[in-house]
Structures are given as structure tokens and as C-alpha cells.
Amino acid sequence: SGIIANPGKAKSGAPLFVIYQDYQCPTCKQFHAVFGTKLREAADAGKIQLEYRTMDFLDGNLQNDASLRSAVAAACADNAGVYQGYYDAVYDNQPTTEGAGYKDELLRVTIPTQLGLTGDKLAGFQKCYDTQATLQFITGTNDAAGRAGITSTPTYMYNGKDITKVLTSDPTSIDPYLGN
């Protein structure tokens, strides 16, 4: 259904925190900047089960394929064991002009190399990206989001409840949802 940020770390009974996002979404980048560190720390401590579900609907709105390509690349990064770093880097490199998209060089060479992928690991990542080996997974997460009624990104779900509208630009607005 998505990419688990902290596989095997969530404590028994930890709440499920799901983020629906699109890598071309400027508001997703803003939410990531405000809440990303807190979410990752809570996930690493096992206080929440953190799952990312990537959508690509902005491709149609922006008339490019950058959402899909970046989603495929991020899933390939998950296969290579560097998802969190890749996720951060895609948002860090989001073009300032919405719809400008991401260049293939950035997604398949620059970011994975910056994350330390070299040799066979880099070649495996690039093969995954070039063949779109994770396309079916991304299409599945996107379709499942639509069936779940998700119509915009970002959408932050806490144990099945949409909490997006209660979150503000204040980083502490997420604190009640970070587990005990």
C-alpha cells in the first residue's frame, strides 16, 4: 500500500501515520519541511508506524511526467535501502517553478550518488529506474489512494482519520499525533 519508513521499529500498538503526497506538490514540500524531522524521529523511536503513499495526479494537471518518474525513482531508492534520504533529496531539489519537473539526471544519477550508491548498487538503482521496475507499485498506490477518497496532497492520516486541516505552520501542531 505504501513505503514503510521504519520497518520493524514500531512498537506494538503504535498508531499508523500515513502521508499521501506527490513529489511535485509545493505544499507537500512545505509540510515535509515543517513536520518531516518530527515524524522521522517518532518513527525511528517506534512511537508511530510511518507510511508514505505516493500519488502522481499532478502529472495530468502540470502536463509532464515528473511526479511518476520521481515516485518510481523513490521506490527504487527504497529497494536500494536509501528511501528516506532520497525522499528528502527530491523535496530539497523540487523546482521553484511548479510544473518545471525533475530532470532524469537528477533522479537517476545526482541524488543516488549523493546518497552513496556506487558500483553495483548504483547500477541496480539505475536499472530499476530505467525499466520502471516499480511502476506497478506506484500505479497501485495511486489507484488505492483514489479508492480511499484521497483527492489532494498532502493528506496526513492518523489511524485512518484525516488530520491535515488541523495541522498548521507551527511544527508543534503535529505533536499530539506522534505517539507516547
NURO-603427 format. One record per atom (N, C-alpha, C): atom name; chain; x negated, y negated, z negated. Coordinates in nm, 4 decimals. Each point is the difference from the previous one (the first is absolute). Example, Ala and Ser with C-alpha at 12.3 -4.5 7.8 and 13.67 -1.06 7.14 Angstrom:
REC   atomo   cadena          x          y          z
REC       N        A    -1.3190     0.5690    -0.7800
REC      CA        A     0.0890    -0.1190     0.0000
REC       C        A    -0.0900    -0.1200     0.0000
REC       N        A     0.0350    -0.1050     0.0720
REC      CA        A    -0.0820    -0.1190    -0.0060
REC       C        A     0.0770    -0.1090    -0.0730
# end
This chain:
REC   atomo   cadena          x          y          z
REC       N        A    -0.0817     0.1198     0.0000
REC      CA        A     0.0817    -0.1198     0.0000
REC       C        A    -0.0857    -0.1256     0.0000
REC       N        A    -0.1209     0.0087    -0.0520
REC      CA        A    -0.0889    -0.1147    -0.0041
REC       C        A    -0.1387     0.0435    -0.0422
REC       N        A    -0.0860    -0.0959    -0.0280
REC      CA        A    -0.1362     0.0287    -0.0442
REC       C        A    -0.0066    -0.0286    -0.1494
REC       N        A    -0.0380     0.1009    -0.0757
REC      CA        A    -0.0122    -0.0127    -0.1451
REC       C        A    -0.1352    -0.0645    -0.0302
REC       N        A     0.0045    -0.1118    -0.0721
REC      CA        A    -0.1226    -0.0737    -0.0308
REC       C        A    -0.0819     0.0671    -0.1091
REC       N        A     0.0664     0.0738    -0.0873
REC      CA        A    -0.0687     0.0585    -0.1149
REC       C        A     0.0337     0.1482    -0.0156
REC       N        A    -0.0313     0.0811     0.1017
REC      CA        A     0.0375     0.1403    -0.0084
REC       C        A    -0.0611     0.0680    -0.1232
REC       N        A     0.0868     0.0687    -0.0743
REC      CA        A    -0.0449     0.0755    -0.1164
REC       C        A    -0.0284    -0.0828    -0.1239
REC       N        A     0.0167    -0.1316     0.0057
REC      CA        A    -0.0324    -0.0849    -0.1155
REC       C        A     0.1213    -0.0391    -0.0830
REC       N        A     0.1190     0.0026     0.0591
REC      CA        A     0.1192    -0.0453    -0.0717
REC       C        A     0.0304     0.0940    -0.1159
REC       N        A     0.0260    -0.0590    -0.1145
REC      CA        A     0.0368     0.0781    -0.1179
REC       C        A     0.1395     0.0578     0.0198
REC       N        A     0.0289     0.1074    -0.0687
REC      CA        A     0.1313     0.0617     0.0070
REC       C        A     0.1069    -0.1028    -0.0350
REC       N        A     0.1013    -0.0103     0.0838
REC      CA        A     0.1082    -0.0949    -0.0240
REC       C        A    -0.0292    -0.1427     0.0433
REC       N        A    -0.1161    -0.0234     0.0604
REC      CA        A    -0.0336    -0.1353     0.0462
REC       C        A     0.1011    -0.0446     0.1049
REC       N        A     0.0418    -0.1267    -0.0047
REC      CA        A     0.0957    -0.0490     0.0988
REC       C        A    -0.0608    -0.0023     0.1406
REC       N        A     0.0871     0.0161     0.0994
REC      CA        A    -0.0419    -0.0055     0.1397
REC       C        A     0.0160    -0.1428     0.0509
REC       N        A    -0.1089    -0.0559     0.0469
REC      CA        A    -0.0027    -0.1346     0.0566
REC       C        A    -0.0308     0.0150     0.1483
REC       N        A     0.0946    -0.0388     0.0847
REC      CA        A    -0.0160     0.0139     0.1450
REC       C        A    -0.0035    -0.1383     0.0635
REC       N        A    -0.0982    -0.0201     0.0872
REC      CA        A    -0.0123    -0.1251     0.0742
REC       C        A     0.0243     0.0287     0.1480
REC       N        A     0.1041    -0.0615     0.0545
REC      CA        A     0.0242     0.0029     0.1446
REC       C        A    -0.0667    -0.1247     0.0557
REC       N        A    -0.0863     0.0194     0.0983
REC      CA        A    -0.0765    -0.1132     0.0511
REC       C        A    -0.0342     0.0191     0.1465
REC       N        A    -0.0343    -0.1108     0.0639
REC      CA        A    -0.0433    -0.0029     0.1397
REC       C        A    -0.1272    -0.0841     0.0022
REC       N        A    -0.1060     0.0521     0.0582
REC      CA        A    -0.1292    -0.0690    -0.0044
REC       C        A    -0.0011    -0.1347     0.0708
REC       N        A     0.0986    -0.0279     0.0853
REC      CA        A     0.0058    -0.1316     0.0645
REC       C        A     0.0841    -0.1001    -0.0791
REC       N        A     0.0589     0.0418    -0.1091
REC      CA        A     0.0926    -0.0820    -0.0770
REC       C        A    -0.0767    -0.0960    -0.0912
REC       N        A     0.0118    -0.1319     0.0251
REC      CA        A    -0.0712    -0.0966    -0.0843
REC       C        A     0.0452     0.0042    -0.1465
REC       N        A     0.1279     0.0245    -0.0246
REC      CA        A     0.0471     0.0073    -0.1380
REC       C        A    -0.0536     0.1251    -0.0689
REC       N        A    -0.0173     0.1077     0.0744
REC      CA        A    -0.0618     0.1211    -0.0567
REC       C        A    -0.1417    -0.0317    -0.0472
REC       N        A    -0.0719    -0.0761     0.0801
REC      CA        A    -0.1354    -0.0402    -0.0386
REC       C        A     0.0042    -0.0845    -0.1269
REC       N        A     0.0958    -0.0911    -0.0090
REC      CA        A     0.0124    -0.0843    -0.1196
REC       C        A     0.0307     0.0853    -0.1235
REC       N        A     0.0938     0.0936     0.0117
REC      CA        A     0.0324     0.0882    -0.1117
REC       C        A    -0.1219     0.0827    -0.0396
REC       N        A    -0.0726     0.0480     0.1008
REC      CA        A    -0.1215     0.0777    -0.0273
REC       C        A    -0.0999    -0.0850    -0.0777
REC       N        A    -0.0164    -0.1254     0.0401
REC      CA        A    -0.0953    -0.0883    -0.0689
REC       C        A     0.0419    -0.0250    -0.1448
REC       N        A     0.1291    -0.0136    -0.0238
REC      CA        A     0.0490    -0.0301    -0.1349
REC       C        A     0.0035     0.1251    -0.0887
REC       N        A     0.0471     0.1126     0.0552
REC      CA        A     0.0275     0.1176    -0.0829
REC       C        A    -0.0929     0.1196     0.0225
REC       N        A    -0.0795    -0.0024     0.1064
REC      CA        A    -0.0793     0.1167     0.0369
REC       C        A    -0.0919     0.0522    -0.1092
REC       N        A    -0.0750    -0.0881    -0.0645
REC      CA        A    -0.0940     0.0434    -0.1035
REC       C        A     0.0729     0.0610    -0.1182
REC       N        A     0.1069    -0.0631    -0.0450
REC      CA        A     0.0763     0.0519    -0.1141
REC       C        A     0.0598     0.1374     0.0319
REC       N        A     0.0540     0.0142     0.1201
REC      CA        A     0.0574     0.1283     0.0395
REC       C        A    -0.1065     0.1088     0.0048
REC       N        A    -0.1135    -0.0328     0.0570
REC      CA        A    -0.1071     0.0996     0.0106
REC       C        A    -0.0504     0.0403    -0.1385
REC       N        A    -0.0164    -0.0971    -0.0896
REC      CA        A    -0.0465     0.0309    -0.1355
REC       C        A     0.1002     0.0886    -0.0732
REC       N        A     0.1292    -0.0298     0.0130
REC      CA        A     0.1024     0.0829    -0.0640
REC       C        A     0.0006     0.1411     0.0588
REC       N        A    -0.0170     0.0091     0.1308
REC      CA        A    -0.0040     0.1313     0.0655
REC       C        A    -0.1237     0.0784    -0.0424
REC       N        A    -0.1146    -0.0659    -0.0025
REC      CA        A    -0.1239     0.0674    -0.0400
REC       C        A     0.0054     0.0480    -0.1444
REC       N        A     0.0741    -0.0740    -0.0850
REC      CA        A     0.0153     0.0388    -0.1407
REC       C        A     0.1081     0.1068    -0.0174
REC       N        A     0.0686     0.0355     0.1085
REC      CA        A     0.1036     0.1029    -0.0073
REC       C        A     0.1330    -0.0499    -0.0531
REC       N        A     0.0158    -0.1323    -0.0118
REC      CA        A     0.1240    -0.0567    -0.0554
REC       C        A     0.1148     0.0029     0.1004
REC       N        A    -0.0335    -0.0004     0.1288
REC      CA        A     0.1006     0.0078     0.1069
REC       C        A    -0.0502     0.0955     0.1073
REC       N        A     0.0930     0.0543     0.0766
REC      CA        A    -0.0332     0.0724     0.1233
REC       C        A     0.0205    -0.1019     0.1109
REC       N        A    -0.1046    -0.0396     0.0690
REC      CA        A     0.0061    -0.1057     0.1010
REC       C        A    -0.0028     0.0608     0.1392
REC       N        A     0.1013    -0.0352     0.0792
REC      CA        A     0.0113     0.0541     0.1348
REC       C        A     0.0236    -0.1127     0.0995
REC       N        A    -0.0735     0.0039     0.1097
REC      CA        A     0.0138    -0.0981     0.1078
REC       C        A     0.0732     0.0644     0.1169
REC       N        A     0.1030    -0.0671     0.0474
REC      CA        A     0.0748     0.0472     0.1161
REC       C        A    -0.0063    -0.1103     0.1051
REC       N        A    -0.0740     0.0284     0.1049
REC      CA        A    -0.0286    -0.1011     0.1014
REC       C        A     0.1040     0.0022     0.1109
REC       N        A     0.0426    -0.1174     0.0368
REC      CA        A     0.0957    -0.0175     0.1087
REC       C        A    -0.0691    -0.0729     0.1157
REC       N        A     0.0628     0.0066     0.1169
REC      CA        A    -0.0599    -0.0658     0.1171
REC       C        A     0.1027    -0.0797     0.0795
REC       N        A     0.1084    -0.0402    -0.0637
REC      CA        A     0.1070    -0.0689     0.0721
REC       C        A    -0.0413    -0.1370     0.0521
REC       N        A    -0.1026    -0.0619    -0.0590
REC      CA        A    -0.0400    -0.1323     0.0488
REC       C        A    -0.0592     0.0045     0.1406
REC       N        A    -0.0432     0.1176     0.0441
REC      CA        A    -0.0499     0.0115     0.1372
REC       C        A     0.1050    -0.0481     0.0996
REC       N        A     0.1251     0.0413    -0.0204
REC      CA        A     0.1071    -0.0408     0.0900
REC       C        A     0.0264    -0.1496    -0.0075
REC       N        A    -0.0031    -0.0528    -0.1213
REC      CA        A     0.0250    -0.1436    -0.0180
REC       C        A    -0.1131    -0.0842     0.0582
REC       N        A    -0.1239     0.0459    -0.0161
REC      CA        A    -0.1170    -0.0780     0.0406
REC       C        A    -0.0529     0.0390     0.1379
REC       N        A     0.0614     0.1005     0.0617
REC      CA        A    -0.0351     0.0463     0.1337
REC       C        A    -0.1452     0.0415     0.0111
REC       N        A    -0.0451     0.0791    -0.0971
REC      CA        A    -0.1314     0.0630     0.0085
REC       C        A     0.0090     0.1367    -0.0663
REC       N        A    -0.1114     0.0688    -0.0138
REC      CA        A     0.0004     0.1314    -0.0646
REC       C        A    -0.0952     0.0044    -0.1194
REC       N        A    -0.0315    -0.1161    -0.0558
REC      CA        A    -0.0986    -0.0081    -0.1078
REC       C        A     0.0481     0.0629    -0.1301
REC       N        A     0.1292    -0.0059    -0.0289
REC      CA        A     0.0501     0.0658    -0.1215
REC       C        A    -0.0209     0.1503     0.0098
REC       N        A     0.0357     0.0571     0.1122
REC      CA        A    -0.0151     0.1443     0.0189
REC       C        A    -0.1478     0.0403    -0.0019
REC       N        A    -0.0843    -0.0720     0.0727
REC      CA        A    -0.1422     0.0356     0.0050
REC       C        A    -0.0650    -0.0108    -0.1374
REC       N        A     0.0326    -0.1055    -0.0754
REC      CA        A    -0.0602    -0.0148    -0.1333
REC       C        A     0.0541     0.1056    -0.0961
REC       N        A     0.1268     0.0365     0.0145
REC      CA        A     0.0574     0.1058    -0.0841
REC       C        A    -0.0653     0.1349     0.0303
REC       N        A    -0.0175     0.0303     0.1278
REC      CA        A    -0.0675     0.1239     0.0399
REC       C        A    -0.1423     0.0013    -0.0566
REC       N        A    -0.0698    -0.1127     0.0119
REC      CA        A    -0.1375    -0.0089    -0.0500
REC       C        A    -0.0047     0.0185    -0.1512
REC       N        A     0.0932    -0.0611    -0.0726
REC      CA        A     0.0011     0.0132    -0.1461
REC       C        A     0.0255     0.1441    -0.0416
REC       N        A     0.0894     0.0687     0.0717
REC      CA        A     0.0240     0.1415    -0.0309
REC       C        A    -0.1244     0.0838     0.0320
REC       N        A    -0.0714    -0.0355     0.1056
REC      CA        A    -0.1273     0.0677     0.0305
REC       C        A    -0.1009    -0.0273    -0.1121
REC       N        A     0.0013    -0.1214    -0.0539
REC      CA        A    -0.0891    -0.0340    -0.1115
REC       C        A     0.0354     0.0829    -0.1233
REC       N        A     0.1289     0.0257    -0.0196
REC      CA        A     0.0413     0.0867    -0.1108
REC       C        A    -0.0598     0.1390     0.0191
REC       N        A     0.0067     0.0519     0.1217
REC      CA        A    -0.0591     0.1313     0.0296
REC       C        A    -0.1500     0.0003    -0.0265
REC       N        A    -0.0651    -0.1150     0.0196
REC      CA        A    -0.1448    -0.0118    -0.0202
REC       C        A    -0.0364    -0.0337    -0.1449
REC       N        A     0.1031    -0.0192    -0.0847
REC      CA        A    -0.0250    -0.0257    -0.1413
REC       C        A    -0.0295    -0.1440    -0.0364
REC       N        A     0.0356    -0.0953     0.0884
REC      CA        A    -0.0293    -0.1414    -0.0263
REC       C        A     0.1238    -0.0881     0.0177
REC       N        A     0.1170     0.0542    -0.0331
REC      CA        A     0.1239    -0.0737     0.0266
REC       C        A     0.0061    -0.1338    -0.0716
REC       N        A    -0.0216    -0.0028    -0.1290
REC      CA        A     0.0165    -0.1245    -0.0758
REC       C        A    -0.0886    -0.1110     0.0539
REC       N        A    -0.1233     0.0312     0.0287
REC      CA        A    -0.0897    -0.1002     0.0563
REC       C        A     0.0458    -0.0457     0.1374
REC       N        A     0.0496     0.0943     0.0794
REC      CA        A     0.0467    -0.0333     0.1348
REC       C        A     0.1233    -0.0894    -0.0088
REC       N        A     0.0925     0.0371    -0.0875
REC      CA        A     0.1223    -0.0779    -0.0226
REC       C        A    -0.0355    -0.1446    -0.0340
REC       N        A    -0.0927    -0.0176    -0.0940
REC      CA        A    -0.0441    -0.1345    -0.0377
REC       C        A    -0.0603    -0.0738     0.1193
REC       N        A    -0.0855     0.0682     0.0735
REC      CA        A    -0.0716    -0.0644     0.1103
REC       C        A     0.0933    -0.0426     0.1131
REC       N        A     0.1031     0.0793     0.0276
REC      CA        A     0.0939    -0.0392     0.1055
REC       C        A     0.0686    -0.1305    -0.0387
REC       N        A     0.0461    -0.0094    -0.1245
REC      CA        A     0.0629    -0.1259    -0.0427
REC       C        A    -0.1015    -0.1138    -0.0063
REC       N        A    -0.1212     0.0275    -0.0441
REC      CA        A    -0.1042    -0.1035    -0.0047
REC       C        A    -0.0304    -0.0554     0.1392
REC       N        A     0.0218     0.0819     0.1021
REC      CA        A    -0.0297    -0.0398     0.1374
REC       C        A     0.1246    -0.0311     0.0819
REC       N        A     0.1137    -0.0147    -0.0663
REC      CA        A     0.1229    -0.0319     0.0721
REC       C        A    -0.0178    -0.1340     0.0716
REC       N        A     0.0310    -0.0057     0.1288
REC      CA        A    -0.0159    -0.1260     0.0727
REC       C        A     0.0850    -0.1114    -0.0621
REC       N        A    -0.0523    -0.1206     0.0024
REC      CA        A     0.0733    -0.1132    -0.0571
REC       C        A     0.1220    -0.0352     0.0840
REC       N        A    -0.0038     0.0314     0.1283
REC      CA        A     0.1142    -0.0230     0.0877
REC       C        A     0.0815     0.1277     0.0095
REC       N        A     0.1237    -0.0049    -0.0516
REC      CA        A     0.0842     0.1190     0.0044
REC       C        A     0.0213     0.0423     0.1445
REC       N        A    -0.0186     0.1280     0.0244
REC      CA        A     0.0168     0.0550     0.1336
REC       C        A    -0.1285     0.0117     0.0782
REC       N        A    -0.1101    -0.0539    -0.0542
REC      CA        A    -0.1283     0.0113     0.0703
REC       C        A    -0.0488     0.1449     0.0018
REC       N        A     0.0468     0.0804    -0.0951
REC      CA        A    -0.0348     0.1416    -0.0025
REC       C        A    -0.1406     0.0256    -0.0489
REC       N        A    -0.0358     0.1258     0.0022
REC      CA        A    -0.1331     0.0450    -0.0417
REC       C        A    -0.0730     0.0549     0.1206
REC       N        A    -0.1276    -0.0296     0.0105
REC      CA        A    -0.0831     0.0540     0.1078
REC       C        A    -0.0399     0.1432    -0.0336
REC       N        A    -0.0084     0.0849     0.1018
REC      CA        A    -0.0421     0.1390    -0.0203
REC       C        A    -0.1373     0.0082    -0.0660
REC       N        A    -0.0904    -0.0884     0.0393
REC      CA        A    -0.1358     0.0002    -0.0565
REC       C        A     0.0045    -0.0147    -0.1524
REC       N        A     0.0854    -0.0882    -0.0488
REC      CA        A     0.0143    -0.0194    -0.1442
REC       C        A     0.0525     0.1266    -0.0664
REC       N        A     0.1053     0.0572     0.0558
REC      CA        A     0.0652     0.1151    -0.0612
REC       C        A    -0.0827     0.1281     0.0083
REC       N        A    -0.0719     0.0208     0.1112
REC      CA        A    -0.0676     0.1294     0.0189
REC       C        A    -0.1499    -0.0017    -0.0300
REC       N        A    -0.0612    -0.1211    -0.0050
REC      CA        A    -0.1446    -0.0065    -0.0246
REC       C        A    -0.0332    -0.0852    -0.1225
REC       N        A     0.0395    -0.1264     0.0036
REC      CA        A    -0.0434    -0.0940    -0.1041
REC       C        A     0.0434     0.0424    -0.1396
REC       N        A     0.1300     0.0191    -0.0199
REC      CA        A     0.0484     0.0338    -0.1345
REC       C        A    -0.0539     0.1344    -0.0477
REC       N        A     0.0112     0.1068     0.0799
REC      CA        A    -0.0517     0.1274    -0.0532
REC       C        A    -0.1504    -0.0022    -0.0288
REC       N        A    -0.0746    -0.0728     0.0799
REC      CA        A    -0.1440    -0.0111    -0.0240
REC       C        A    -0.0264    -0.0767    -0.1289
REC       N        A     0.0752    -0.1082    -0.0220
REC      CA        A    -0.0146    -0.0763    -0.1245
REC       C        A     0.0326     0.0865    -0.1223
REC       N        A     0.0862     0.0975     0.0172
REC      CA        A     0.0389     0.0881    -0.1106
REC       C        A    -0.0950     0.1177    -0.0179
REC       N        A    -0.1048     0.0018     0.0801
REC      CA        A    -0.1030     0.1019    -0.0173
REC       C        A     0.0169     0.1248     0.0841
REC       N        A     0.0939     0.0006     0.0929
REC      CA        A     0.0133     0.1156     0.0881
REC       C        A    -0.1110    -0.0051     0.1042
REC       N        A    -0.0749     0.1067     0.0079
REC      CA        A    -0.1092     0.0115     0.0972
REC       C        A    -0.0004     0.1425     0.0547
REC       N        A    -0.0778     0.0206     0.1032
REC      CA        A    -0.0211     0.1340     0.0547
REC       C        A     0.1301     0.0735     0.0289
REC       N        A     0.0062     0.1253    -0.0477
REC      CA        A     0.1166     0.0843     0.0269
REC       C        A     0.1286    -0.0566    -0.0595
REC       N        A    -0.0100    -0.0644    -0.1162
REC      CA        A     0.1200    -0.0585    -0.0627
REC       C        A     0.0570    -0.1115     0.0878
REC       N        A    -0.0887    -0.0859     0.0511
REC      CA        A     0.0437    -0.1072     0.0887
REC       C        A     0.0549     0.0582     0.1303
REC       N        A    -0.0695     0.0972     0.0560
REC      CA        A     0.0457     0.0629     0.1245
REC       C        A     0.1369     0.0659    -0.0198
REC       N        A     0.0208     0.0634    -0.1143
REC      CA        A     0.1287     0.0617    -0.0293
REC       C        A     0.1111    -0.1038    -0.0133
REC       N        A    -0.0312    -0.1095    -0.0690
REC      CA        A     0.0973    -0.1089    -0.0122
REC       C        A     0.0351    -0.0537     0.1389
REC       N        A    -0.1017    -0.0269     0.0821
REC      CA        A     0.0236    -0.0579     0.1320
REC       C        A     0.0781     0.0956     0.0904
REC       N        A    -0.0272     0.1288    -0.0112
REC      CA        A     0.0760     0.0978     0.0787
REC       C        A     0.1462    -0.0023    -0.0448
REC       N        A     0.0222    -0.0048    -0.1300
REC      CA        A     0.1356    -0.0079    -0.0543
REC       C        A     0.0712    -0.1245     0.0554
REC       N        A    -0.0677    -0.1124    -0.0020
REC      CA        A     0.0572    -0.1257     0.0498
REC       C        A     0.0249     0.0073     0.1506
REC       N        A    -0.1021     0.0428     0.0759
REC      CA        A     0.0097     0.0015     0.1456
REC       C        A     0.1102     0.0929     0.0511
REC       N        A     0.0202     0.1125    -0.0679
REC      CA        A     0.1015     0.0972     0.0426
REC       C        A     0.1344    -0.0241    -0.0684
REC       N        A     0.0036    -0.1001    -0.0887
REC      CA        A     0.1203    -0.0302    -0.0783
REC       C        A     0.0501     0.1255    -0.0729
REC       N        A    -0.0947     0.0693    -0.0633
REC      CA        A     0.0319     0.1253    -0.0687
REC       C        A     0.1006    -0.0180    -0.1134
REC       N        A     0.0112    -0.1208    -0.0529
REC      CA        A     0.0929    -0.0256    -0.1104
REC       C        A     0.1297    -0.0671     0.0477
REC       N        A     0.0187    -0.0100     0.1302
REC      CA        A     0.1168    -0.0683     0.0558
REC       C        A     0.1316     0.0612    -0.0480
REC       N        A     0.0087     0.1324     0.0009
REC      CA        A     0.1243     0.0656    -0.0423
REC       C        A     0.0314    -0.0330    -0.1464
REC       N        A    -0.1029    -0.0041    -0.0836
REC      CA        A     0.0195    -0.0361    -0.1403
REC       C        A     0.0541    -0.1424    -0.0117
REC       N        A    -0.0611    -0.0942     0.0710
REC      CA        A     0.0425    -0.1405    -0.0057
REC       C        A     0.1410    -0.0156     0.0556
REC       N        A     0.0297     0.0663     0.1096
REC      CA        A     0.1353    -0.0043     0.0553
REC       C        A     0.0992     0.0549    -0.1020
REC       N        A    -0.0385     0.1048    -0.0692
REC      CA        A     0.0864     0.0596    -0.1022
REC       C        A     0.0252    -0.0930    -0.1171
REC       N        A    -0.1046    -0.0701    -0.0484
REC      CA        A     0.0196    -0.0919    -0.1126
REC       C        A     0.0870    -0.1181     0.0425
REC       N        A    -0.0200    -0.0473     0.1208
REC      CA        A     0.0800    -0.1102     0.0519
REC       C        A     0.1470     0.0412     0.0134
REC       N        A     0.0246     0.1174     0.0569
REC      CA        A     0.1368     0.0492     0.0164
REC       C        A     0.0660     0.0235    -0.1351
REC       N        A    -0.0742     0.0574    -0.0944
REC      CA        A     0.0548     0.0248    -0.1333
REC       C        A     0.0349    -0.1308    -0.0703
REC       N        A    -0.0803    -0.1023     0.0195
REC      CA        A     0.0292    -0.1310    -0.0590
REC       C        A     0.1311    -0.0546     0.0554
REC       N        A     0.0196     0.0137     0.1295
REC      CA        A     0.1245    -0.0442     0.0610
REC       C        A     0.1200     0.0750    -0.0563
REC       N        A    -0.0135     0.1318    -0.0155
REC      CA        A     0.1088     0.0804    -0.0573
REC       C        A     0.0265    -0.0384    -0.1449
REC       N        A    -0.1040    -0.0473    -0.0699
REC      CA        A     0.0153    -0.0407    -0.1405
REC       C        A     0.0576    -0.1413    -0.0116
REC       N        A     0.0249    -0.0638     0.1144
REC      CA        A     0.0598    -0.1329    -0.0021
REC       C        A    -0.0992    -0.1138    -0.0164
REC       N        A    -0.1283     0.0282     0.0172
REC      CA        A    -0.1013    -0.1049    -0.0103
REC       C        A     0.0009    -0.0793     0.1298
REC       N        A     0.0282    -0.1294    -0.0107
REC      CA        A     0.0130    -0.0834     0.1192
REC       C        A    -0.1021    -0.1121     0.0066
REC       N        A    -0.0820    -0.0145    -0.1050
REC      CA        A    -0.1007    -0.1061     0.0027
REC       C        A    -0.1206     0.0412    -0.0842
REC       N        A    -0.1087    -0.0649     0.0284
REC      CA        A    -0.1218     0.0230    -0.0777
REC       C        A    -0.0475    -0.1332    -0.0543
REC       N        A    -0.0631     0.0011    -0.1141
REC      CA        A    -0.0191     0.1164    -0.0852
REC       C        A     0.1282     0.0331    -0.0766
REC       N        A     0.0150     0.1271    -0.0320
REC      CA        A     0.1032     0.0447    -0.0921
REC       C        A    -0.0708     0.0808    -0.1074
REC       N        A     0.0182    -0.0413    -0.1248
REC      CA        A    -0.0614     0.0661    -0.1145
REC       C        A     0.1090     0.0749    -0.0757
REC       N        A    -0.0155     0.1310    -0.0080
REC      CA        A     0.0984     0.0854    -0.0671
REC       C        A    -0.0618     0.0587    -0.1268
REC       N        A     0.0763    -0.0063    -0.1074
REC      CA        A    -0.0419     0.0552    -0.1292
REC       C        A     0.1024     0.1048    -0.0403
REC       N        A    -0.0420     0.1263     0.0016
REC      CA        A     0.0909     0.1117    -0.0290
REC       C        A     0.1305    -0.0116     0.0792
REC       N        A    -0.0123    -0.0333     0.1284
REC      CA        A     0.1150    -0.0056     0.0881
REC       C        A     0.0774    -0.1310    -0.0007
REC       N        A    -0.0397    -0.0959    -0.0824
REC      CA        A     0.0694    -0.1280    -0.0082
REC       C        A    -0.0851    -0.1080     0.0669
REC       N        A     0.0622    -0.0771     0.0884
REC      CA        A    -0.0702    -0.1081     0.0690
REC       C        A    -0.0224    -0.1156    -0.0982
REC       N        A    -0.1268    -0.0286    -0.0292
REC      CA        A    -0.0338    -0.1086    -0.0923
REC       C        A    -0.0630    -0.1195     0.0717
REC       N        A    -0.0002     0.0013     0.1323
REC      CA        A    -0.0681    -0.1025     0.0785
REC       C        A     0.0456    -0.1407    -0.0383
REC       N        A     0.1287    -0.0195    -0.0155
REC      CA        A     0.0533    -0.1350    -0.0248
REC       C        A    -0.0307    -0.0524    -0.1406
REC       N        A    -0.0380     0.0880    -0.0936
REC      CA        A    -0.0336    -0.0487    -0.1348
REC       C        A    -0.1480    -0.0354    -0.0108
REC       N        A    -0.0773     0.0346     0.1019
REC      CA        A    -0.1426    -0.0312    -0.0014
REC       C        A    -0.0205    -0.1423     0.0511
REC       N        A    -0.0927    -0.0702    -0.0631
REC      CA        A    -0.0285    -0.1381     0.0369
REC       C        A    -0.1481    -0.0136     0.0322
REC       N        A    -0.0452    -0.1198     0.0247
REC      CA        A    -0.1430    -0.0224     0.0247
REC       C        A    -0.0822     0.0114    -0.1283
REC       N        A     0.0662     0.0174    -0.1127
REC      CA        A    -0.0670     0.0205    -0.1283
REC       C        A    -0.0374     0.1477    -0.0123
REC       N        A    -0.1283     0.0314    -0.0066
REC      CA        A    -0.0424     0.1403    -0.0092
REC       C        A     0.0627     0.0760    -0.1169
REC       N        A     0.0363    -0.0698    -0.1067
REC      CA        A     0.0573     0.0710    -0.1158
REC       C        A     0.1442     0.0446     0.0237
REC       N        A     0.0635    -0.0463     0.1088
REC      CA        A     0.1374     0.0411     0.0276
REC       C        A     0.0100     0.1501     0.0272
REC       N        A    -0.1109     0.0633     0.0329
REC      CA        A     0.0006     0.1434     0.0264
REC       C        A    -0.0282     0.0826    -0.1272
REC       N        A    -0.0456    -0.0637    -0.1031
REC      CA        A    -0.0423     0.0722    -0.1210
REC       C        A     0.1050     0.0958    -0.0572
REC       N        A     0.1288    -0.0351    -0.0044
REC      CA        A     0.0983     0.0938    -0.0566
REC       C        A     0.0119     0.1328     0.0775
REC       N        A    -0.0565     0.0055     0.1201
REC      CA        A     0.0138     0.1172     0.0858
REC       C        A    -0.1298     0.0815     0.0112
REC       N        A    -0.0954    -0.0298    -0.0838
REC      CA        A    -0.1309     0.0655     0.0112
REC       C        A    -0.0190     0.1142    -0.0983
REC       N        A     0.1064     0.0475    -0.0587
REC      CA        A    -0.0112     0.1133    -0.0912
REC       C        A    -0.0534    -0.0431    -0.1357
REC       N        A     0.0053     0.0930    -0.0920
REC      CA        A    -0.0436    -0.0301    -0.1387
REC       C        A    -0.1429     0.0431    -0.0242
# end
